[in-house]
């Protein structure tokens, strides 16, 4: 998709780099949040599961 948008001049290499940087930053923040969060209690594993 990226290549097609570049071919059609709808995207520039600079904008691709900005988008990739923003995505990587969000992923790093989400990973840090998950790692810093306490683990759930085992008894909560099946809470609110309806199957």
Residue pairs with C-beta under 8 A, 6 or more apart in sequence:
2 11
2 16
5 11
6 12
6 13
6 16
